[in-house]
Amino acid sequence: MLKKLSILLFLFLLCGCSNVKEDVVTIIEEDDNHIASINYPITKSKKLNKYIKKYVFDIYDSFLACPSDNVRNELNIDFSYNKIDNFLIVVLFNNFNSTVKTFNYDLSKNKLINIDDILTNNDLSILDDLLDGYDYTVNNLEFSFDYKNLTVFLANQKFIIPLNKFDLQIDLHEVISKNEVFTYNEISREIDPNKKVVAFTFDDGPSKFTSRIVDLLKEYNSNATFFVLGNKVNIYEDSLKKLLINGNEIGNHSFNHKWLTHVSLDELLRQVNDTQDILFNTLGYTPTLFRPTYGSVNDTIRNNIGLKIVLWNIDTLDWKYKNSKRIASNSLSKIKDGDIILMHDTYEYTYNALKIMIPELIKNGFQLVTVSDLYEVIDIRKGLSNN
Ligand code: ZN
């Protein structure tokens, strides 16, 4: 028995992958000299996670070491993460050195693979013909693949090549999952327009804390609005479904947290629409509200996104204080009827601050509602006062 256990333990250590929960790390920072949004995945493989983290923080360190010359430099690191059979495929994009870095990891062999691990010699010469004139080696070629295409990132370009051009060394078996449409019954909560209302809003999620915040809100018969990033929707699909089932609201906070007053109109629309699309395709849900990244808005954003822009009155500064008691006491003293409160569902101390704030606000007669419900209450009150 003991021997069996130790073999199992050995296998487990060898694999080093079974117990890691997939997640997305989001680091959002801003000060006078820089603005940064760093997003990277935690995959099933600890070994791969180390490679990713090292790559991301090397870029972050070089970015910080760069003199700012009185302009506010922006760093944006984003990713795509896919699982194709036994392979974990991570592509990291960044605006700092504008390179694309790919990690193709074979879980069955527990190692990173190169292009010659999936293409035969004959395939490699086909690829060579297609990439004629470009300088690369099989060891340094950045690529990713799915069930249909091989994508090569080379010389700031993206080459998408159908896999059926190749024989391939590997056998891929796509499992088509049943695409069930998610439906839920919307909860309608009784809101008394004559009583105080306040709307909690959470930016930059979802994260592993979102589901716990939803439970906490439910315990107090309360709701909130979550302004989510499109790139996290797939990984936190279940948390988002739970959020909706419990009567909460989802807003759009861009796809990967770019500084939207500093991008082209095309990029702005991509950031907004890709997030709308992924939410609709995953949850059948279409947000009507938008929270601009870093709270910066201009006319291009106002006139083009087709969503209602929501800012806030109370900034809890949770990301800065990093202490639940300080977050709670600082904001509780300011919150009044009709306020919109800014928080982030990406930190444990925010969750702990809410455990203090929510019961206190309820005790003081506040109703905790979504932003859309808060606007409705304000409209009702206006109607009442006009009559
Ligand atoms: Zn944000």
Residues whose N, C-alpha, C, O or C-beta is under 5 A from the ligand:
A	BS01	ZN	D203 D204 T293 Y294
